[in-house]
Amino acid sequence: MILRSALTTEDISFLNDSVILITGGTGSFGKKCVEIILQNSSPRKLIIFSRDELKQFEMSQIFSDTRYKCIRYFIGDVRDKERLHRAFGGVDYVIHAAALKQVPAAEYNPFEAVKTNILGAQNIIDTAIDKKVKGVVALSTDKACNPINLYGATKLCSDKLFVASNAYVRREDTRLSVVRYGNVVGSRGSVIPFFMSKRKTGVLPVTDPRMTRFWITLEQGVYFVLRCLRDMVGGEIFVPKIPSMNIMDLAKSIAPECQIEIVGIRPGEKLHEVMISRDDARNTIEFEDHYVIKPQFWFFDRRFSPAGYSTVPEDFEFNSGTNSAWLSIEELQAMFSVKA
């Protein structure tokens, strides 16, 4: 079953008259998040925090501060703690979407990824606690589970920082949690725009015909993050139940007329992605449309109500290759509006 955008206007009314800051706010997620927040709530202030002034200018043509009086555009980098301290003044909620996420770039420039994805995460945590931000949700990735590349390793470290930070802050002051999901349909740098650009050549390069990935739409991802921001108790990792797809089905859905060229798995890639490992299963609880990985610290257990969920089997693993939900070619085409 594909995760539905289940939230209604009332569901995000907790954002009314609040101050929200989105790091990496000019990215694909940030722009869709801003659109949905503005359509369904009335924040007092909505701050777009990012380091690229050109992208902020381009975004301001869509969401101008003259039309949307709550919008603010802040130039800044999560590596710069002083700037974060200035930007977080009076902020109620933070959605941390800033990251260096291109796998090859992270492999070639490892410490740049460390400075943004790990040290930047620590800056976000410290500043949010110092400024008494009510809630922080950090966006993670399936590559953070059993990582084999540097990007995944930095995001795993970031996840650990956000989870553990709840141990040294009062819950009533600041709650910090993580949302982990898979590939986002149509996001910048994903395989879909790459395949679409290759259609005109008549050849689609495919790494391995057995490869599978989890998929979620931007809208689904945003609504899930907002729900987690509303419902989190602090310290948990939220994982949505989302479907898998096979890379060959994706290629056929985009360009059925193209020849397939098998090029081999690139460094740092897996055949199948995992969002919950067997080692995480002992701390994982299951809800209707998502899972929650609870912190390993025993003293966090009192935060979780004993009702409303079930535990997963000890050998459970949420793996894109063994997933029970799969996208058909027709569903894939509907997700990104490609007509074969």
HUCOR-V651555 format. One record per helix or strand. SS is the DSSP state (h for helix, s for strand). FROM is the first residue (numbers start at 0). TO is the last residue. If there is no record, write none. Layout:
ss,from,to
SS,FROM,TO
SS,FROM,TO
//
This chain:
ss,from,to
h,9,14
s,18,22
h,27,39
s,44,49
h,52,59
s,70,74
h,80,86
s,92,95
h,102,107
h,109,129
s,134,140
h,141,143
h,149,167
s,174,180
s,182,183
h,190,200
s,202,205
s,211,215
h,217,230
s,236,239
s,243,245
h,246,253
s,258,261
s,273,275
h,277,280
s,283,285
s,289,292
h,297,302
s,309,310
s,317,318
s,325,325
h,328,335
//
